[in-house]
């Protein structure tokens, strides 16, 4: 791969991953100005931990220009050559373009990748609003160069409205869901369940202690017991890095359910703007009759709505999440193949 270099006088500069980390606030502000993207999963709190955990050998192709940022990484392709992907490429949720001016950001990217010596042979640009401005700009720039572009994988997320607090949330669920949730909360109260809520951690030591409590529950949940939990790499490193970032920036939201002075369940996620992105939930398999996974979700919803969070992003679509959300957010990936 030819080392990328912006054209002289373009006003675009290349950043290392460390420099992008140092520019996190500016990058995340630009993400919030981006039209119709997954804000949290395009932010540095998601993409930098993902790159560290899942793509350690990747090389940065991160651009900063007057219009904002384009955050990509270069990895070798199985068939030869190199591909550019967003820093989180495992789920295809992150949009690499951060800023309101889609045309300018796409133009800045193609100025770098369109040089005679190839920076990349293919681009995999995920997290894009379907038929949005940025997609149109990509197809236009690719077509102008005689490159091939087309759409690929679609990624959906389940979303729930939190307006009206927990009662408002439950009013938008089915009668059966409401009755079961209220019954489980009454039983939990009778059996002495309590909750602890954390929205930050002033020190790294405290953040790591919270993560160890999470891991203790994880090792007792069905996922951990079957080798599918977040207690092993690369998931362990991914969520550890995210917890540390979120806690330091005041964006962490974490609930533990406790019984007899022991943690029996947790749920955690991160906030950005008026959105909460759920990240992980687990519970002690021995306590499953109490539905502790449901209980920590409901407690989290009550806490979030009290602080004015409007939307709960439940994450990638799964069948059970349809009972919790009202609508879906869908993005897709545009693939660009360079012509030679």
BELGICOR-V846224 format. One record per pair of residues at least 24 apart in sequence whose ideal C-beta (glycine too) atoms are under 6 Angstrom apart, sorted by the first residue. I is the first residue (numbers start at 1). J is the second residue. D is the distance in Angstrom with one decimal. If there is no record, write none. Layout:
i=(I	I)
j=(J	J)
d=(D	D)
This chain:
i=(1	1	2	2	4	4	4	6	7	10	11	11	12	12	12	13	15	15	16	17	20	21	27	27	30	30	30	30	31	32	33	34	36	36	37	37	38	38	39	39	40	40	41	41	42	42	43	45	45	45	46	47	47	47	49	49	49	50	51	52	53	53	53	54	54	63	65	67	67	67	67	68	68	68	69	70	70	70	70	71	72	81	82	82	83	83	83	84	84	85	86	92	92	92	92	93	93	94	95	97	102	102	102	103	106	106	106	110	114	121	122	123	124	125	126	127	128	128	130	135	138	142	146	147	147	147	148	149	150	151	151	152	152	153	154	155	156	156	156	157	157	158	158	158	158	158	159	159	159	159	159	160	160	160	161	162	162	162	162	162	165	166	166	169	172	177	184	184	188	188	193	193	194	195	195	195	196	197	197	198	199	200	200	200	201	207	207	207	211	211	213	214	217	217	217	218	220	221	221	221	222	230	246	255	255	255	257	257	257	264	265	265	265	267	267	267	274	274	275	275	276	276	276	277	278	278)
j=(74	82	117	119	61	112	119	112	111	111	65	66	63	65	108	64	62	64	60	60	62	48	69	98	68	69	98	99	98	273	100	98	129	132	95	127	93	127	272	275	272	277	93	94	94	95	272	245	246	270	88	87	88	94	238	241	242	88	87	241	234	237	238	90	234	108	108	99	101	104	105	98	99	105	98	96	97	105	109	96	96	121	120	121	120	122	124	120	123	124	126	126	153	155	333	127	155	127	127	134	133	134	137	137	137	138	141	141	145	338	337	336	335	334	333	331	331	334	332	334	334	336	339	336	338	339	337	336	335	332	334	333	335	333	332	331	317	328	330	313	329	314	317	321	325	328	311	313	325	327	329	312	324	325	326	304	305	309	310	312	305	301	302	301	326	323	291	294	290	295	257	259	258	255	257	299	256	255	303	254	253	247	250	252	247	243	244	247	240	243	263	266	263	266	282	282	284	282	283	285	285	280	270	296	299	300	292	295	296	292	292	293	296	296	297	300	309	310	311	313	304	309	312	313	314	315)
d=(5.8	4.3	4.0	5.6	5.3	5.1	4.6	5.6	5.5	6.0	5.8	5.7	5.3	4.3	5.1	5.4	4.3	5.7	5.5	5.1	5.1	5.9	5.3	5.6	4.0	5.6	3.9	4.6	4.6	5.9	4.4	5.8	4.0	5.9	4.1	6.0	5.3	5.8	5.1	5.9	4.7	3.8	3.9	5.3	4.9	4.5	5.9	5.0	5.8	5.7	5.9	3.8	4.8	5.1	5.3	3.6	4.5	3.6	4.1	5.6	4.2	4.3	3.7	5.4	5.4	5.6	4.6	4.8	4.2	3.6	5.2	4.8	2.2	5.8	4.3	5.5	5.8	5.7	4.9	5.0	5.2	3.5	5.0	6.0	6.0	4.5	5.9	4.4	4.8	4.8	5.4	3.9	5.6	4.8	5.5	5.7	5.7	4.9	3.3	5.4	4.2	4.0	5.1	5.0	3.9	5.6	5.5	4.5	5.9	5.3	5.3	4.1	5.6	4.8	4.2	5.0	5.6	5.7	5.6	5.7	5.3	5.0	4.9	5.7	5.5	5.1	4.4	4.6	5.9	5.5	5.7	4.3	4.9	4.8	4.4	5.5	4.1	4.9	4.7	5.7	4.8	4.2	5.7	3.9	3.8	6.0	5.9	5.7	5.2	5.3	5.6	4.3	5.6	4.4	5.8	5.9	4.5	5.8	5.8	5.6	4.3	5.5	4.4	5.4	5.9	5.9	4.7	5.9	5.9	5.4	5.6	5.3	5.0	5.8	5.8	4.9	4.5	5.4	5.4	4.3	5.7	5.6	4.5	5.9	3.7	5.8	5.3	4.0	5.7	5.0	5.5	5.3	5.3	5.3	5.5	5.2	4.5	4.0	5.7	5.8	5.2	6.0	4.6	4.8	5.1	4.9	5.0	5.5	5.1	5.2	3.5	5.9	4.8	4.2	5.9	5.3	5.9	4.4	4.8	5.9	5.2	4.9	5.3	4.6	5.5	5.6)
